[in-house]
Amino acid sequence: MTGLRFGLMTYDAAPWEELTRRWRGHEDAGFDALWAGDHLWSAVGDDGAATRPRLDAWMMAAGMAASTRRVDVGTLVSPMGRHNPAVLAKQALTLDHMSGGRAVAGIGSGGNAADLAVAGGEAVPAREQAPRLAEYARVVRAVLDGSREGVDGVYHRTHGPTAPGPVRPGGVRLLVAAHGPAALRAAAPHADVWNSYGTPFSQLGGDGPPTAEQSLRRTAELSRVLDRECERIGRDPASVARSFMLAFTRDEPWTSVEAFRDTVGRYADIGITEFMFPFPLRGPHDPDVFAEVVADVLPRLRAGERP
């Protein structure tokens, strides 16, 4: 097992000076990627004031690029309902140039009801989500790759060249979040990276987040679906990297060094090679554990040591 990667996602707003200082610190600490959470809504308290204000994800990703020199930067993830796919791809290409070839375009179906309310949009019917995502990813991929053939789909289309091309050798990486078999079939032809967080929000009912065992089992099942779909379309399953956002399960990786190693190890055993965590940390956590993991454990795991 080699090449495990670790990244942090900025979820909530903070003073810009604090954010840039934080991002530089994360890079200096050895993290591989910085991610911008893409949401419009902000939770509000009883007094009507925002308790978790949000900044625009693509503007924030540009700030991440300007504040750092080495880490990948991207969105986790931009929902198709709020972003024209050709425009999003153009933004990703621009971010690639700003960052010197470090951009990742993160996309997904989305559908967060609070975001839709802020945007004044309407939810996509469930039966249309997968075919829309398939066309959306196809358009994004075509623009990222500079295709001149264009795409004429039922829901999305694009025509015309979009130079300049990417800085990153091999092109801008496309990350697609997919949490079910239909979405995985939509992502398989185009994604460089598959991302999941265990269970769709729509399935997180009154019992709360899935248990660690439920999340691991579900993620392993979805990874096998992706393998089969890649094989069906003639693509090497190993060409799609597997990533996981550890934030919406009952895992508690930051309570001890042993818990971190155990959590990462279980997901690495089913093929996950890249891990994302929200920062500031969510759920039970110990700042001293975070510091020890970052200083002593992550370098070992990134170098190939087993968790």
LUMKEDO-696061 format. One record per residue: x negated, y negated, z of N, C-alpha, C in turn; chain; residue in three letters. Coordinates in steps of 0.05 Angstrom, whole numbers, padded with zeros to 5 digits. Each point is the difference from the previous one (the first is absolute). Example, Ala and Ser with C-alpha at 12.3 -4.5 7.8 and 13.67 -1.06 7.14 Angstrom:
<sites>
-00264|00114|00156|00018|-00024|00000|-00018|-00024|00000|A|Ala .
00007|-00021|-00014|-00016|-00024|00001|00015|-00022|00014|A|Ser .
</sites>
This chain:
<sites>
-00017|00024|00000|00017|-00024|00000|-00018|-00025|00000|A|Met .
00002|-00016|-00020|-00016|-00024|-00002|00017|-00023|-00010|A|Thr .
-00010|-00024|00005|00012|-00023|-00012|00026|-00010|00012|A|Gly .
00005|00005|00026|00024|-00011|00013|-00003|-00031|00000|A|Leu .
00022|-00013|-00005|00000|-00029|-00001|00021|-00011|00020|A|Arg .
-00005|-00024|00010|00017|-00011|00020|00005|-00030|-00006|A|Phe .
00025|-00008|00003|00007|-00028|-00005|00020|-00010|00020|A|Gly .
00003|-00027|00002|00018|-00013|00018|00020|-00018|-00016|A|Leu .
00025|00000|00008|00020|-00016|-00013|00008|-00023|00018|A|Met .
-00001|-00024|-00012|00010|-00024|00014|00030|-00001|-00004|A|Thr .
00015|00001|00021|00029|00002|-00001|00014|-00026|00007|A|Tyr .
-00010|-00013|00020|00013|-00025|00010|-00019|-00024|-00004|A|Asp .
00012|-00023|-00002|-00015|-00025|-00003|-00015|-00007|00025|A|Ala .
-00021|-00016|-00004|-00016|-00011|00022|-00013|-00025|-00011|A|Ala .
-00011|-00017|00016|-00015|-00023|-00011|-00021|00009|-00021|A|Pro .
-00001|-00014|-00022|-00017|00009|-00022|-00029|00003|00009|A|Trp .
-00011|-00017|00016|-00027|00002|00010|-00004|00027|00015|A|Glu .
00020|00007|00015|-00001|00025|00015|00000|00024|-00019|A|Glu .
00017|-00001|-00021|00002|00022|-00019|-00027|00003|-00015|A|Leu .
-00011|-00021|-00010|-00025|00002|-00015|-00022|00010|00018|A|Thr .
-00001|-00009|00025|-00020|00010|00019|00004|00030|00005|A|Arg .
00025|00008|00002|00006|00028|00005|-00008|00017|-00024|A|Arg .
00006|-00008|-00024|-00006|00015|-00024|-00030|00004|-00003|A|Trp .
-00015|-00022|00005|-00029|00002|-00002|-00011|00020|00021|A|Arg .
00012|-00002|00024|-00008|00019|00021|00006|00029|-00007|A|Gly .
00023|00005|-00013|00007|00027|-00008|-00020|00010|-00021|A|His .
-00007|-00017|-00019|-00020|00008|-00020|-00027|00006|00013|A|Glu .
-00009|-00018|00018|-00025|00004|00013|-00001|00025|00017|A|Asp .
00024|00008|00010|00002|00024|00017|-00001|00026|-00017|A|Ala .
00002|-00002|-00027|-00002|00023|-00017|00025|00010|-00012|A|Gly .
00023|-00013|00004|00024|00009|-00013|-00003|-00001|-00031|A|Phe .
00015|00017|-00014|-00003|00002|-00029|00021|-00017|-00015|A|Asp .
00022|-00007|00013|00021|-00014|-00015|00016|-00018|00019|A|Ala .
00010|-00022|-00011|00019|-00017|00015|00025|-00002|-00017|A|Leu .
00023|00002|00014|00026|00002|-00014|00018|-00023|00010|A|Trp .
00016|-00010|-00018|00020|-00020|00007|00028|00012|-00001|A|Ala .
00014|00001|00022|00028|00010|00000|00018|-00019|-00015|A|Gly .
00017|00011|-00017|00016|-00017|-00018|00029|00000|00009|A|Asp .
00007|-00020|00017|00028|-00004|00009|00007|-00029|-00001|A|His .
00025|-00006|-00005|00011|-00027|00001|00011|-00007|00027|A|Leu .
00014|00018|00012|00015|-00006|00025|-00019|-00002|00024|A|Trp .
00009|-00013|00020|-00014|-00001|00025|00021|00005|00023|A|Ser .
-00008|00018|00018|00017|00006|00022|00004|-00026|00017|A|Ala .
00024|-00004|00011|00005|-00023|00016|00010|00008|00028|A|Val .
-00006|-00018|00019|00009|00005|00027|00028|-00011|00006|A|Gly .
00008|00002|00024|00027|-00010|00008|00003|-00030|-00004|A|Asp .
-00023|-00014|00000|00002|-00029|-00004|-00001|-00008|-00029|A|Asp .
-00001|00020|-00018|-00001|-00006|-00029|-00027|-00005|-00011|A|Gly .
-00021|-00001|00017|-00027|-00004|-00009|-00012|00026|-00010|A|Ala .
-00017|-00002|-00020|-00014|00024|-00011|-00019|00012|00021|A|Ala .
00003|00025|00005|-00018|00014|00019|-00022|00014|-00015|A|Thr .
00003|00006|-00025|-00021|00012|-00016|00000|-00013|-00027|A|Arg .
-00009|-00025|-00002|00000|-00014|-00026|-00019|00014|-00020|A|Pro .
00007|-00002|-00025|-00016|00013|-00021|-00010|-00021|-00020|A|Arg .
-00023|00006|-00012|-00011|-00016|-00022|00004|00015|-00026|A|Leu .
-00002|-00014|-00023|00002|00014|-00026|-00023|00019|-00003|A|Asp .
00006|00024|-00009|-00020|00021|-00002|-00021|-00005|-00020|A|Ala .
00007|-00009|-00024|-00020|-00004|-00021|-00018|-00024|00005|A|Trp .
00012|-00021|00012|-00017|-00023|00008|-00019|00009|00022|A|Met .
00010|00017|00018|-00017|00009|00022|-00022|00018|-00010|A|Met .
00006|00017|-00020|-00020|00018|-00011|-00022|-00017|-00014|A|Ala .
00008|-00022|-00012|-00020|-00018|-00012|-00018|-00012|00022|A|Ala .
00012|-00007|00023|-00016|-00010|00022|-00019|00021|00011|A|Gly .
00009|00026|00000|-00017|00021|00009|-00024|00003|-00019|A|Met .
00006|-00002|-00026|-00022|00002|-00020|-00020|-00023|00003|A|Ala .
00010|-00024|00005|-00018|-00023|00003|-00016|00001|00026|A|Ala .
00010|00014|00020|-00013|00001|00026|-00020|00022|00003|A|Ser .
-00001|00019|-00019|-00016|00024|00002|-00017|00004|-00024|A|Thr .
-00018|00020|00001|-00018|00005|-00022|00000|00029|-00010|A|Arg .
00009|00019|00017|-00003|00028|-00006|00026|00016|00000|A|Arg .
00018|-00005|00018|00024|00017|00003|00019|-00002|-00023|A|Val .
00015|00022|-00005|00023|-00002|-00019|00021|-00017|00013|A|Asp .
00016|-00013|-00017|00022|-00017|00009|00025|00006|-00017|A|Val .
00023|00001|00012|00024|00005|-00015|00025|-00002|00017|A|Gly .
00023|00005|-00012|00026|-00001|00014|00009|00028|00007|A|Thr .
00014|00002|00023|00009|00026|00010|00028|-00003|00011|A|Leu .
00021|00003|-00017|-00002|00000|-00029|00020|-00021|-00010|A|Val .
-00003|-00008|-00025|00018|-00020|-00012|00024|00015|-00012|A|Ser .
00025|-00006|00009|00023|00014|-00010|00008|-00009|-00028|A|Pro .
00009|00019|-00016|00006|-00006|-00028|00023|-00019|-00003|A|Met .
00018|-00001|00020|00024|-00017|-00003|-00006|-00029|00002|A|Gly .
-00024|-00008|00011|-00006|-00028|00004|-00023|-00010|-00018|A|Arg .
-00011|00017|-00017|-00023|-00008|-00016|00003|00010|-00028|A|His .
00000|-00018|-00020|-00001|00009|-00028|-00026|00016|-00003|A|Asn .
00002|00024|-00013|-00024|00017|-00001|-00023|-00012|-00016|A|Pro .
00005|-00014|-00022|-00021|-00012|-00016|-00013|-00022|00016|A|Ala .
00016|-00016|00014|-00012|-00022|00016|-00016|00011|00023|A|Val .
00010|00021|00013|-00015|00012|00022|-00027|00011|-00010|A|Leu .
00000|00013|-00024|-00025|00011|-00010|-00020|-00023|-00007|A|Ala .
00011|-00022|-00010|-00017|-00023|-00006|-00012|-00012|00026|A|Lys .
00016|00000|00021|-00011|-00009|00026|-00022|00018|00009|A|Gln .
00004|00027|-00004|-00020|00019|00009|-00026|-00004|-00017|A|Ala .
00002|-00005|-00025|-00023|-00005|-00017|-00015|-00026|00009|A|Leu .
00016|-00020|00007|-00012|-00025|00010|-00014|00005|00026|A|Thr .
00013|00016|00018|-00013|00007|00026|-00025|00015|-00005|A|Leu .
-00001|00017|-00020|-00024|00016|-00007|-00023|-00019|-00007|A|Asp .
00006|-00021|-00016|-00021|-00019|-00007|-00008|-00017|00024|A|His .
00019|-00008|00017|-00007|-00015|00024|-00018|00015|00018|A|Met .
00004|00026|00002|-00014|00017|00020|-00024|00013|-00012|A|Ser .
-00006|-00004|-00025|-00022|00014|-00012|00004|00030|-00004|A|Gly .
00025|00007|-00006|00006|00028|-00006|00010|00017|00024|A|Gly .
00013|-00012|00019|00008|00014|00025|00030|00002|00003|A|Arg .
00016|-00007|-00020|00029|-00001|00003|00013|00027|-00002|A|Ala .
00021|00004|00015|00018|00023|-00002|00028|-00010|-00002|A|Val .
00015|00009|-00020|00028|-00007|-00003|00017|00020|00013|A|Ala .
00012|-00007|00023|00017|00018|00015|00030|-00005|-00006|A|Gly .
00014|00020|-00010|00028|-00003|-00007|00017|00022|00012|A|Ile .
00026|-00005|00001|00019|00021|00009|00028|-00008|-00006|A|Gly .
00019|00017|00006|00028|-00006|-00006|00011|-00022|00017|A|Ser .
-00009|-00002|00025|00011|-00020|00018|00029|00006|00008|A|Gly .
00014|-00022|00004|00028|00004|00008|00006|-00008|00028|A|Gly .
-00019|-00013|00014|00005|-00009|00027|00023|-00020|00000|A|Asn .
00021|00006|00015|00024|-00016|-00001|-00005|-00029|00009|A|Ala .
-00017|-00004|00019|-00005|-00027|00010|-00015|-00016|-00022|A|Ala .
-00019|00012|-00014|-00013|-00013|-00021|00019|-00008|-00023|A|Asp .
00018|00019|-00006|00019|-00005|-00022|00019|-00023|00008|A|Leu .
00007|-00002|00025|00017|-00022|00009|-00013|-00027|-00003|A|Ala .
-00026|-00001|00007|-00015|-00025|-00003|-00002|-00008|-00029|A|Val .
-00006|00020|-00017|-00004|-00005|-00029|00026|-00004|-00015|A|Ala .
00023|00006|00013|00025|-00002|-00014|00004|00022|-00021|A|Gly .
-00014|00022|00004|00002|00022|-00020|00019|00021|00009|A|Gly .
00003|00020|-00018|00019|00022|00006|-00016|00026|00000|A|Glu .
00009|00018|00017|-00013|00026|00002|00003|00016|-00026|A|Ala .
-00021|00014|-00007|00001|00018|-00024|00014|00025|00008|A|Val .
00020|00009|-00016|00014|00025|00006|-00020|00023|00003|A|Pro .
00005|00018|00018|-00019|00022|00005|-00007|00016|-00025|A|Ala .
00020|00004|-00017|-00006|00016|-00024|-00018|-00014|-00020|A|Arg .
-00003|-00026|00003|-00017|-00015|-00019|-00028|-00006|00011|A|Glu .
-00005|00006|00025|-00025|-00008|00012|-00024|00013|-00014|A|Gln .
00001|00027|-00003|-00022|00014|-00012|-00004|-00008|-00030|A|Ala .
00020|00000|-00016|-00005|-00008|-00028|-00010|-00029|-00002|A|Pro .
00010|-00018|00017|-00010|-00027|00000|-00029|-00001|00008|A|Arg .
-00008|00015|00020|-00027|00001|00009|-00018|00011|-00022|A|Leu .
00009|00021|-00014|-00016|00011|-00021|-00006|-00021|-00022|A|Ala .
00020|-00015|-00008|-00004|-00021|-00020|-00017|-00022|00011|A|Glu .
00005|-00007|00025|-00015|-00022|00012|-00030|00006|00001|A|Tyr .
-00007|00025|00009|-00028|00008|00001|-00012|00001|-00028|A|Ala .
00016|00008|-00019|-00010|00002|-00028|-00007|-00028|-00010|A|Arg .
00017|-00020|00005|-00006|-00027|-00009|-00024|-00011|00015|A|Val .
-00002|00003|00026|-00023|-00009|00015|-00026|00013|-00011|A|Val .
00001|00026|-00004|-00023|00014|-00011|-00008|-00011|-00027|A|Arg .
00020|-00005|-00018|-00006|-00009|-00027|-00013|-00028|00001|A|Ala .
00009|-00018|00017|-00011|-00026|00001|-00028|00001|00013|A|Val .
-00003|00016|00021|-00026|00002|00012|-00021|00011|-00019|A|Leu .
00009|00018|-00018|-00018|00012|-00019|-00003|-00016|-00026|A|Asp .
00015|-00022|-00003|-00003|-00016|-00024|00013|00013|-00024|A|Gly .
00020|00017|00003|00013|00013|-00022|00013|-00020|-00019|A|Ser .
-00003|00004|-00026|00013|-00017|-00020|00026|00013|-00011|A|Arg .
00005|00024|00009|00024|00014|-00011|00026|-00009|00012|A|Glu .
-00001|-00011|00025|00024|-00009|00012|00016|00023|00012|A|Gly .
00020|-00007|00016|00018|00019|00012|00029|-00009|-00004|A|Val .
00017|00016|-00010|00028|-00005|-00003|00016|00019|00016|A|Asp .
00007|-00007|00024|00015|00017|00018|00029|-00009|00004|A|Gly .
00014|00015|00014|00028|-00007|00007|00001|-00023|00019|A|Val .
-00019|00000|00019|00000|-00020|00022|-00022|-00021|-00003|A|Tyr .
-00023|00009|-00011|-00024|-00017|-00001|-00013|00002|-00027|A|His .
-00012|-00022|-00009|-00014|00000|-00025|-00022|-00022|00000|A|Arg .
-00019|00004|-00018|-00021|-00021|-00004|-00012|00003|-00027|A|Thr .
-00009|-00022|-00012|-00013|00000|-00026|-00022|-00020|00000|A|His .
-00022|00005|-00014|-00021|-00019|-00004|-00024|00006|00017|A|Gly .
-00024|-00008|-00009|-00025|00004|00015|-00001|-00019|00024|A|Pro .
-00016|00008|00020|-00001|-00015|00025|-00029|-00005|00009|A|Thr .
-00018|-00006|-00020|-00028|-00005|00007|-00001|-00024|00020|A|Ala .
-00020|-00001|00017|-00024|00017|00001|00005|00026|00014|A|Pro .
-00017|00019|-00006|00002|00026|00012|-00011|00001|00028|A|Gly .
00002|00023|00013|-00009|00002|00028|-00030|-00001|00002|A|Pro .
-00010|-00007|00024|-00028|-00001|00007|-00008|00028|00010|A|Val .
00017|00013|00015|-00007|00026|00012|-00004|00021|-00022|A|Arg .
-00022|00014|00000|-00004|00022|-00020|00023|00020|00002|A|Pro .
00011|00007|-00022|00023|00018|00000|00027|-00014|00004|A|Gly .
-00001|-00026|00006|00025|-00015|00002|00010|-00003|00029|A|Gly .
00020|-00017|00003|00012|-00005|00026|00014|00026|00010|A|Val .
-00005|00007|00025|00013|00024|00011|00029|-00006|00004|A|Arg .
00018|00019|-00007|00028|-00002|00005|00008|00019|00022|A|Leu .
00010|-00011|00022|00010|00015|00022|00030|00000|-00001|A|Leu .
00012|00024|00001|00030|00002|-00001|00009|00014|00026|A|Val .
00017|-00013|00015|00013|00012|00023|00024|00016|-00009|A|Ala .
00001|00025|00009|00021|00018|-00008|00006|00019|00023|A|Ala .
00025|00002|00008|00006|00015|00024|00020|00023|-00005|A|His .
00004|00006|-00025|00018|00022|-00007|-00008|00012|-00027|A|Gly .
00010|00024|-00006|-00008|00014|-00025|00005|-00016|-00025|A|Pro .
00023|-00013|-00002|00006|-00016|-00024|-00019|-00023|-00004|A|Ala .
-00006|-00014|00021|-00019|-00022|-00001|-00028|00010|-00007|A|Ala .
-00008|00024|00010|-00026|00011|-00007|-00002|00007|-00029|A|Leu .
00022|00010|-00012|00000|00006|-00028|-00003|-00026|-00016|A|Arg .
00011|-00022|00010|-00003|-00026|-00013|-00028|-00010|00001|A|Ala .
-00014|00005|00023|-00026|-00011|00004|-00022|00017|-00013|A|Ala .
00004|00026|-00003|-00021|00018|-00008|-00015|-00008|-00026|A|Ala .
00013|-00010|-00021|-00014|-00006|-00024|-00018|-00025|00002|A|Pro .
00005|-00018|00019|-00013|-00026|00000|-00017|-00006|00024|A|His .
00005|00012|00023|-00013|-00008|00025|-00029|00009|00002|A|Ala .
-00017|-00017|00010|-00027|00008|00007|00000|00009|00029|A|Asp .
00019|-00011|00016|00002|00007|00028|00029|00004|00007|A|Val .
00006|00021|00014|00027|00004|00012|00000|-00009|00029|A|Trp .
00020|-00014|00008|00002|-00009|00028|00027|00009|00012|A|Asn .
-00001|00008|00025|00024|00006|00015|-00003|-00008|00029|A|Ser .
00022|-00001|00014|-00001|-00004|00029|00016|00020|00015|A|Tyr .
00006|00022|-00014|00013|00023|00014|00029|00005|-00007|A|Gly .
00017|-00020|00006|00029|00003|-00004|00011|-00027|-00008|A|Thr .
00017|-00001|-00020|00012|-00026|-00009|00015|-00013|00023|A|Pro .
-00001|-00027|00001|00014|-00015|00020|00029|00007|00002|A|Phe .
00012|00006|-00024|00028|00006|00000|00007|00026|00015|A|Ser .
-00020|00016|00004|00004|00025|00015|-00008|-00001|00029|A|Gln .
-00010|-00024|00008|-00008|-00004|00028|00025|-00008|00016|A|Leu .
00016|00019|00008|00025|-00005|00013|-00003|-00007|00029|A|Gly .
00021|00005|00016|00001|-00008|00027|-00021|00014|00018|A|Gly .
-00011|00023|-00010|-00020|00014|00016|-00028|-00013|-00002|A|Asp .
-00003|-00021|-00016|-00025|-00013|-00002|-00019|00013|-00020|A|Gly .
-00025|-00007|00000|-00020|00010|-00020|-00002|00030|00003|A|Pro .
-00009|00013|-00022|-00004|00029|00001|-00023|00007|00020|A|Pro .
00001|00024|00010|-00021|00010|00017|-00025|00004|-00017|A|Thr .
-00023|00003|00014|-00025|00004|-00015|00002|00025|-00017|A|Ala .
00012|00021|00010|00003|00025|-00014|00018|-00003|-00025|A|Glu .
00022|-00014|00004|00019|-00004|-00023|-00013|-00016|-00022|A|Gln .
-00015|-00021|00008|-00013|-00017|-00020|-00021|00015|-00015|A|Ser .
-00016|00015|00014|-00021|00016|-00013|00011|00020|-00019|A|Leu .
00021|00014|00008|00012|00021|-00016|00013|-00013|-00026|A|Arg .
00013|-00023|00004|00013|-00013|-00023|-00022|-00010|-00020|A|Arg .
-00021|-00011|00011|-00021|-00011|-00018|-00014|00023|-00015|A|Thr .
-00004|00022|00013|-00012|00023|-00014|00018|00010|-00022|A|Ala .
00026|00001|00005|00019|00009|-00020|00000|-00019|-00024|A|Glu .
-00001|-00026|00005|00000|-00019|-00022|-00026|00001|-00016|A|Leu .
-00022|00005|00014|-00026|00003|-00014|00001|00024|-00019|A|Ser .
00013|00021|00008|00002|00023|-00018|00018|-00006|-00023|A|Arg .
00021|-00015|00004|00017|-00009|-00022|-00016|-00016|-00020|A|Val .
-00017|-00018|00009|-00017|-00016|-00017|-00019|00018|-00016|A|Leu .
-00011|00020|00013|-00018|00019|-00014|00015|00013|-00023|A|Asp .
00023|00010|00006|00015|00015|-00021|00008|-00019|-00023|A|Arg .
00008|-00024|00006|00008|-00019|-00021|-00024|-00007|-00017|A|Glu .
-00023|-00005|00012|-00024|-00006|-00015|-00007|00023|-00019|A|Cys .
00002|00025|00011|-00006|00023|-00017|00020|00002|-00023|A|Glu .
00025|-00006|00005|00021|00001|-00020|-00006|-00018|-00023|A|Arg .
-00010|-00024|00005|-00005|-00020|-00021|-00029|00002|-00010|A|Ile .
-00015|00019|00009|-00027|00004|-00010|-00021|-00018|00013|A|Gly .
00005|-00009|00024|-00019|-00018|00014|-00012|00015|00023|A|Arg .
-00026|-00004|00004|-00014|00012|00023|00011|-00012|00026|A|Asp .
00011|00016|00017|00011|-00011|00026|-00022|-00014|00016|A|Pro .
-00025|00008|-00003|-00021|-00013|00015|-00006|-00028|-00009|A|Ala .
00011|-00008|-00024|-00004|-00027|-00010|00018|-00020|00014|A|Ser .
00018|00009|00017|00018|-00018|00015|-00009|00001|00029|A|Val .
-00011|-00022|00011|-00008|00000|00028|00024|-00001|00018|A|Ala .
-00002|00010|00024|00022|00002|00019|-00006|-00019|00023|A|Arg .
00020|-00017|00006|-00004|-00019|00022|00024|00000|00018|A|Ser .
-00004|-00008|00026|00022|00001|00019|-00001|-00024|00019|A|Phe .
00023|-00013|00003|00003|-00022|00018|00009|00010|00028|A|Met .
-00018|-00001|00019|00006|00011|00027|00012|-00023|00017|A|Leu .
00026|-00002|-00002|00014|-00021|00016|00028|00007|00007|A|Ala .
00012|00019|-00014|00029|00005|00003|00006|00029|00008|A|Phe .
-00018|00011|00015|00004|00027|00011|-00005|-00002|00030|A|Thr .
00003|00022|00014|-00005|00000|00028|-00029|00007|00007|A|Arg .
-00017|00001|-00021|-00029|00004|00005|-00010|-00024|00017|A|Asp .
-00019|00005|00017|-00012|-00021|00017|-00030|00000|-00003|A|Glu .
-00011|-00007|-00024|-00028|00004|-00004|-00018|-00018|00016|A|Pro .
00011|-00022|00010|-00018|-00020|00014|00001|00002|00030|A|Trp .
00010|00022|00011|00001|00004|00029|-00026|00012|00011|A|Thr .
-00015|00014|-00017|-00026|00011|00008|-00015|00007|-00025|A|Ser .
-00026|00003|00003|-00017|00008|-00023|00008|00028|-00009|A|Val .
00007|00017|00019|00008|00027|-00007|00026|00000|-00016|A|Glu .
00019|-00018|00008|00025|-00002|-00014|-00004|-00010|-00028|A|Ala .
-00018|-00019|-00004|-00006|-00010|-00027|-00011|00022|-00017|A|Phe .
-00020|00014|00010|-00012|00021|-00016|00020|00022|-00007|A|Arg .
00017|00007|00020|00019|00021|-00005|00021|-00009|-00021|A|Asp .
00010|-00024|00002|00020|-00010|-00019|-00012|-00001|-00028|A|Thr .
-00022|-00013|-00003|-00013|-00002|-00026|-00007|00028|-00011|A|Val .
-00010|00017|00017|-00008|00027|-00009|00023|00016|-00011|A|Gly .
00024|-00002|00013|00023|00016|-00009|00009|-00010|-00028|A|Arg .
-00001|-00026|-00005|00008|-00010|-00026|-00022|00005|-00021|A|Tyr .
-00025|-00001|00008|-00022|00006|-00018|00002|00029|-00009|A|Ala .
00008|00017|00018|00002|00029|-00007|00021|00005|-00022|A|Asp .
00019|-00018|-00004|00020|00004|-00021|-00006|-00017|-00024|A|Ile .
-00024|-00012|-00001|-00009|-00014|-00024|00000|-00030|00001|A|Gly .
00008|-00012|00022|-00001|-00029|00002|-00029|-00009|00003|A|Ile .
-00008|-00020|-00017|-00027|-00009|00001|-00002|-00030|00007|A|Thr .
00022|-00014|00001|00000|-00028|00007|00022|-00006|00020|A|Glu .
-00007|-00015|00021|00018|-00006|00021|00003|-00030|00004|A|Phe .
00025|-00008|00004|00006|-00028|00004|00013|-00003|00028|A|Met .
-00006|-00022|00013|00012|-00006|00026|00007|-00029|00001|A|Phe .
00023|-00007|00011|00007|-00029|00004|-00019|-00012|00020|A|Pro .
-00006|-00025|-00004|-00015|-00015|00020|00012|-00028|00002|A|Phe .
00008|-00009|00024|-00004|00012|00026|00013|00028|00002|A|Pro .
-00012|00017|00016|00008|00028|00003|00029|00002|00010|A|Leu .
00014|00020|-00009|00027|00006|00009|00000|00023|00019|A|Arg .
00021|00001|00017|00004|00023|00018|-00021|00001|00022|A|Gly .
-00001|00022|00015|-00019|00002|00021|-00029|-00001|-00010|A|Pro .
-00016|-00017|00012|-00028|-00003|-00009|-00017|-00012|00022|A|His .
-00025|00006|-00002|-00020|-00010|00019|-00021|-00015|-00016|A|Asp .
-00004|-00026|00005|-00020|-00015|-00015|-00028|00011|00002|A|Pro .
-00006|00012|00023|-00027|00012|00003|-00003|00025|-00018|A|Asp .
00022|00015|-00003|-00001|00023|-00018|-00004|-00009|-00029|A|Val .
00015|-00021|-00008|-00003|-00011|-00027|-00029|-00008|-00004|A|Phe .
-00012|-00014|00018|-00028|-00009|-00003|-00019|00024|-00002|A|Ala .
00004|00021|00016|-00018|00023|-00001|00004|00015|-00025|A|Glu .
00025|00004|-00009|00004|00014|-00026|-00013|-00015|-00023|A|Val .
00004|-00026|-00001|-00011|-00016|-00022|-00031|00001|00000|A|Val .
-00012|-00001|00024|-00029|-00001|00002|-00013|00027|-00004|A|Ala .
00012|00021|00011|-00014|00026|00001|00013|00022|-00017|A|Asp .
00027|00000|-00002|00013|00022|-00013|00003|-00004|-00030|A|Val .
00010|-00024|-00008|00004|-00004|-00029|-00025|00003|-00017|A|Leu .
-00023|-00010|00009|-00024|00005|-00017|-00006|00029|-00004|A|Pro .
00005|00017|00020|-00004|00028|-00002|00019|00013|-00020|A|Arg .
00026|-00007|00002|00020|00011|-00017|-00004|-00008|-00029|A|Leu .
-00007|-00026|-00003|-00005|-00010|-00027|-00024|00014|-00013|A|Arg .
-00019|00009|00016|-00023|00013|-00010|00004|00030|-00004|A|Ala .
00024|00010|00007|00006|00028|-00006|00003|00018|00024|A|Gly .
-00005|-00010|00024|00004|00017|00024|00029|00007|00003|A|Glu .
00006|00025|00008|00027|00008|00004|00012|-00014|00025|A|Arg .
00026|-00008|-00002|00012|-00013|00023|00001|00019|00024|A|Pro .
</sites>
